[in-house]
Amino acid sequence: MNEKKERIILDVAYQPQVRTAVSTRRLMLDVLIALLPAVAVGIYQFGAHALLVMATSVSSAVFFEWLYRKFTKKTASIDDLSAVVTGLLLALTMPANCPAWIPVVGTFFAIVVVKQLYGGIGKNFLNPALAGRAFLLASYSTALSGTYLVPRGLKNAVDAVSMATPLSALYGEGSMSGLYTVKSMFLGNMPGAIGEISTLALLIGGMYLLCRKVITWHIPVSFIGTVFVLSLLFGKGNMGQGAYAVYAVLSGALVLSAVFMATDYSTSPVTLKGQLVYGVGCGILTVLIRKFGSYPEGVTYAILIMNLCSWAIDKGFRRHQFGVSKEDIEAEKAAKKAAKEAAK
């Protein structure tokens, strides 16, 4: 009896390749589970507005991925849940009161332009969710960086429907409203994007990912630690330097991005030393953009810039092959160079 053997082809042109029994779907499911605390806090504080933005963003991301793969006659990929993760992450960076069409435009750019046009999951050189947010900020800045809905926990203290975020006050006025304490900001009782307001919820999700070994501590700790140290050294305002640094960490999308976006496999370095350099670079750029830029939140552009540097960082910290000396590597390079010159 003849048996038909299926050939398994490994395309090594794209990094990283990891030997593991864990599937992409399992990894994406772990990320979704880790995001549940932040999602729950967002829905509690902003109600149906937040739920609508998240539902629209996720459904449109899945639809655009399915449509693109169908149109180009490629294998369907929505089952790996990566489009769901992209749509949810993008929604969590948006205010709950943004127009309903905003997440649709953002997910189209993230899924079609950034992800699928470069070959799909693992082949994109920018984080799709952050690239989608950057596109929206450049195109519709008023809808994303204006005033935010007052969270449920502040409605008794604030006679308004919307208000500015603590990050805007910190970097605009150099002071923090009496409404915002470290405790309230840590728990999520402040205006902001849907998924960024509760540091506690994000840390719970981050601990889950660490326990599941989906991520390592290197990028989040070096990223957040660098922002804290630089804010401590170069902070401004009429509050103490220590308080300023703490508020700089708790406000904005720093923790959300450091845990869930900067750690994206295909756009971050593979080596552990490279991840530390990458995290420090993200932190330095974040502080520079916040301090000297016109836009208070610098996390999005900081990570995207470092995404472009990931290949160079990996090259600088590339592991040597076992049993191969430095002389062997140099000889191989010389042979390749000679072969190219001979071909000319």
N, C-alpha and C positions, 0 to 999 in steps of 0.2 A: 504494500500500500504506500503510495507516494504522499508524503506530507509536504504541504506548502509552508516554507519557512519565511517568516516575516523579517525583513532587514530593519534593524534599528540604527538610525543614522544620528550621530551626535555632532551637531554643528558647534565647533569650538570657537567660532568667530565672536561669540557674545559671552560676556562675563556677568556674574561668576558661574562656574559649574561646581556644584556641591554634591557629594555623595551622601544621599539621605533617602530614607524610606518615606519621608513626609512629602506629600504632594502639594502643589501650588494651592489647590482648593483648601487643604487643611490649614496652610499658613494664612490664607486670606480669611478663613473662618475664625482663626485665633485673633486676627486683627479686629474683626467685627465684634467679637466677644469683648475684647479689651476696650472697645469704644463705647460699649453699652452704658457704663457709668456716666460718661460725659453726655451721651445722648439723653439719658434719663434726667440729668440736671437741666439740660437745655429745654426739654419739654416742660419740666416742672416750672421753670422760671419764665418761659416765654409762651407756653401754651400751644394752641393750634397753629400759630404763626410759624413756630420752629418746625413742627411736624410737617407742615405743608412744604416748606423749603427743602427739608430732607427727602421727603417722598418724591418731589419733583426732580431733585438732583439725581437721586439714585435711579429712578425709572428712566430718565432721559439718558443717563450714562449707559445703562444696559441696552436701551433701544439703539443708540448710535453705534455701539460696538456690534450688535447683532446686524444692523443695517449695513454697516461697512463690510463686515465679513461676508454677508449675503451678496452684496453688490459686486465684490471682488472675487466671488466664488472660492472663498477660503473656508477652512474648517471652522465651525462655530466655536467660540471661546468664552461665551458668557457663563458656562458652567463652572469656570475656575474662580468665579466671584471677584476677580480683580476689578472689573468695571463697577461692581457694587461698592467696593472699598474706595475707589477713586471718587465716585459720586457722593458717598457719605462724607469723606474727608473734605471735599470741596464745599459741601453744604455746611460743615461745622466751622468753616472759616468765614461764613457770611452772617450778616445781621439778620435777625428773624423778620424784620420789617422790609427786607429788600423786595423789589418787584418779582412776580412769579416767573417772568421770562429770563431773569438774570441767571439762575442756575442752568437753564437750558442752553444758553449761549456758552456758559463756562464749561459745561460738560462736553459740548460739541468740540470746542477747542482742545480740551484735555484728552478726549478719547480719540478723535479722528486725526487731528493735526499732530499732537505730541506723541501719542502712543501708537496708533495703527499705521500711520504713514511711514513709520520707521520700522515696521515689522511686527508690532504687537508687544506683549508683555516680555520684559527682559531686554528689549532692544532699544528702548527709549533712553535718551541721554539726559533728560530732564524729568523731574518728578511731575507726573501729569496733573495732579490736583493743584500743586503750587503754580505750575505754568498756567493753568486755567484761571487761577485767582489773579496772577500777574496780568494776564490779558484783560480781565475784567477791570482791574484797577487802572490800567492804562486807558481803557475805552469808556468805562462808566464809573469814574472815581466817586462821583457824588452819591451814587446809589450804594456804594460800599464803605465809604469813609466819612459819611455824614453823622447824623445822630442815630442812636440805637434805642431799641425799646427798653423801657424801664422794667427791670425784672420784678417778678412777683414779690420778692422779699423787700423791695424798696418802695412799693406803691403807697404804703401808709406814710412814708417819710418824705416823698417827693410829689408835688402837685404838678405833674407833667406826664405826657405820654412817652416822650423820648428824651434822651440826654446824651452828653458826650461820655466817652469811655475814660476810665482812670488813666490809661496810657496817654491820651490826648492832654489831660490836665498835667500829668507828670512832666511831659516833655514840652508842653506849651507854656505852662505857667510856673513850672518848677515847684509846685506844691500839690498836696492831695486834699480833696474835700473831706470834711469830718465824717461824711457818710461811709467812707471807705477805711476800714481797719484791716490789719493783716489777717485777722480771723475771718472777716466777711469776704475778703478777696480769695482767701485760701479755700473757703467752702463754696464760693460761687455766687455770692450775693452782690453782684455788680453788673452794670451794662457791658455789653461786648458781643462778639460773635457767638453763635450758638454753642460751639464746642470748646471755647477757650476760657470760659469764665471760672470753672472750678478746677483749681490745681489739684485738690484732693482726688477728684474723680479721675483726672488724667494720670496721676501717680498710681492709683489702683490699677488702671489699665496697663501702665508701664510695668508694674510688678508682675502682672499676669504674663505679659510677653517675655519678661526675663525668666520667669519660672518655666515657661514653655520653651525657652531657648530659641524664641523667634528672633530676638534682638540680643545684643550685648550691652553692657553699661557704657562702653567707651564713648560713643557719639553723644548720647544724651547728657552724661555727666560732664564731659569736656565742653560741650556747647553751653549748657546752663551755667557751669562753673565759670567759664570765661566771661560771660555777660555779667555775672555777679561781681567778679573781681574787678573788671574794668569800670563798672558802675560805681563800685566802692571807691576806686581811685580817682575817677574823673566825673563823678556825679555833680549835679548842680541843684540849685533850689535852696529853700530856707529850712529844710529838714536836715537831720543828721545824715552823714554819709551812709551809715549802716542801714537806716530806714529807707533811704533812697534806693540802695542796691536791692533790698528785699522787695520793694514795690516794683522795681524794674523787672524782676523775675516773675512776680505774680501777675502783672498786668500784661495784656496783649497775648499774642499767640505763641509765645516762646516755648512753654512746656508742651503744648499740643504739637508744635512742629518738631521740637527736639526729639520727642518720643516716637511719633508716628510718621513723620515725613522725612526728616533727615536720615532716618535709618533705612530708607527704601533700598532694597538689595541692588537693583540695577543702576542706581545713580549715586551710590556711596562706595567708598573704598572697601576692599576685601580684607586687607591685612589689619591687624589690631593697632599697630603703630600708625598706619595710615588713617584709621578711623579717629584716633586721638588728634592728629594734625587737622583732619577734616572738621572735627567738632570745634577745635580752637579757632579755625578760620571762619566758621559760621558765626561764632560768638563775637569775634573781632569786627566782622562786617556788620553784624546786627547793631552793635553799639555805635559804630561809625555812622551808619545810616540814620539811626535814631537821633544821634547828637547833632549831626551836621546836615542831614537831609530835610526836605520840606514835608516829608511824610513821616509821622511818628513811629509807625511799625516797620522795622527793617528786616524782619525774619524771612519774609517771602523771598525778597531779592538776594539776601545773604545766602540762603540755601541753594537757590538757582545758580548763583555765581560759583559756589563750591561744587555743584553738580558738574559744571564744565571742567573743573580741575581734578575730578576724581581719578581720571585715567592717568594723569601726571603723578598724582600722589601714589597710586598703586605701582606705577613704574619705578618710583623712587624707593619704595619699600618692598619691591618684588622679592619673593623668596627664591633662594638658590636651589637648584635641583640636587637631590642626593646623588653622590657619586660623580658629580660634574664639577670640575675645578674652574677657577676663574680663567685659566689659560685655555681650557677647552671652549669656554664661551667666546673668548676673543678670537680663537682660531675659527670657530663657526661663523662669526661675524665677518672675518676677513675672507672666508671662502665664499660667502654669499655676495660680498662686494665684488670679488673677482669674477664671479659668475655673471653678475649684472653687467660689468664692464666688457666681458667677453661677448655677451649677447648683443651689445651695441655694435 
